[in-house]
Amino acid sequence: MEIKLERTNNPKQRPEQSELGFGKYYTDHMFVMDYTEGTGWHDPRIVPYAPLVLDPAAMVFHYGQAVFEGMKAYKCDDGRTLLFRPTDNIKRLNRSDERLCIPALDEDLVLDALKQLLHVDADWIPDTPGTSLYIRPFVIANEPHLGVRPSNNYIFMIILSPVGAYYAEGLSPIKIRIEDEYVRAVRGGIGYTKAAANYAASLKGQEKAKSLGYSQVLWLDGVEQKYIEEIGTTNAFFLIGDELITPELNGSILGGITRDSVIQLAASWGIKVTQRKITVQELYDAHEKGLLKEAFASGTAAVISPIGEFNWGGNVISVNDGAIGELAQKLYDSLTDIQYGRAADPFGWTVKV
């Protein structure tokens, strides 16, 4: 399908790169495509960024058919713009679509649309150290209908937001509270998708943790509430002895693109990487024995978030004396060097725009 282009007549003033923050500013244009039952996905277009007009009965408001993705475009020192594993994000978007009864997207068309949108708003891609252009593709159900069933109409969109360095003062280890009351997801549900409802379900625990002075929540399984699943909206890793352990994908954990990158990268260095169930008790026992060397989370926004403290029911432990570990630092440096084109990419992860 041909992608139509309508350029804005009122370009915005771009913010200072030192003041970007995260998700505060949006570029001049957005990609939009519609789905109609019987017609399929149609009318792909790049148009000026503007508010949406939706019927109050739009099904997204009532039954939560909404999924999204998150990725970034990186400006290299040599002027190139790189995407990091975009096809993996698009494939995951379609896995989310399938679970929420949303029609599949043409993955080649989505990548082409993204590249065209990035060319149109190329001047918005920041180039100071640590900055990038955050990319948010998403789908919502927009049919006005109050009966409980999948919608017959959808909107797919891509919006762009220039963002600053996630860490203002380097990779400072964060403090984590282990949630023992609320749960985020259960196997058989939608935990493995990037559905908006997953993030709504996480807000209460996150609010509770912040009120107690903690940066993030460590979520446990929704049945026995003893197995570690995710940390906030990121995947969890623990270096116990010489083994890097991450919870196995079980249907309630999101298969992170950065998670998979960490696994591949660490394995290429000869590190034993294991994906399996791990309980909080095992984590605390490893700390007691002096075997818990590092803990960190992985995700698109921060890449690697080192963890310096856990609080489980008032039982507080410190990891690596509250300092960033050698492996977490090496992973962060290696991944960001590949993302920004400063190092060779032996995995074929980057895609030039």
NORBEL-V278277 format. One line per field, one symbol per residue. phi: phi as a letter, one per 40 degrees, with the letter a starting at -180 (. if undefined). psi: psi as a letter, one per 30 degrees, with the letter a starting at -180 (. if undefined). Layout:
BEGIN
phi: ???
psi: ???
END
This chain:
BEGIN
phi: .cccbbcccbccccccccbcgbgcbbccbacbabbbdgbgcafcabbdcaccbbcdcdcccbbgcababaabbbccccgcbbbbfcccccccdcccddccgbdcccccccccccccccccbdccccbcdgcabcbbcabbcbccabccacccbabbbbbbacbcccbcbgccdcbbbccbbcbcabcgcbccbccdccccccccccccccccgbcabccbccbcfbccbbbgbbcbbbcbgbbcbbdccbhbbcccccdcccdccccccgccbbbacacccccccccccgcccaaabbaccbgbbcbbabbbggcbbbbffgbccccdccccccccccccgcbcbccgccbcc
psi: kkjlkjkkfiklkklkffgeakgflkafllkkklkkkfeaklhkkklkkllljkkfgkfefeggjklllkllkkklfgflkkljheeeeeeeeeeeeeeghkkkljeeeeeeeeeeeeeeheffjlglkflljkkjklklkgkjkgkjlklfklkklklkjklakekehaikklkkkjkgellellkfbgfflikeeeeeffeeeeeeeefggkelkjkllfdfhfkkdljbgllkkkjjbgkjkkkljgfgkkikeeeeeeeeeeefggkjkkjlkkleeeeeeeeefgfjelkllkleefdkjkkfkkjjhfjkkkkhgglkleeeeeeeeeeeeeeggflliffhekkk.
END
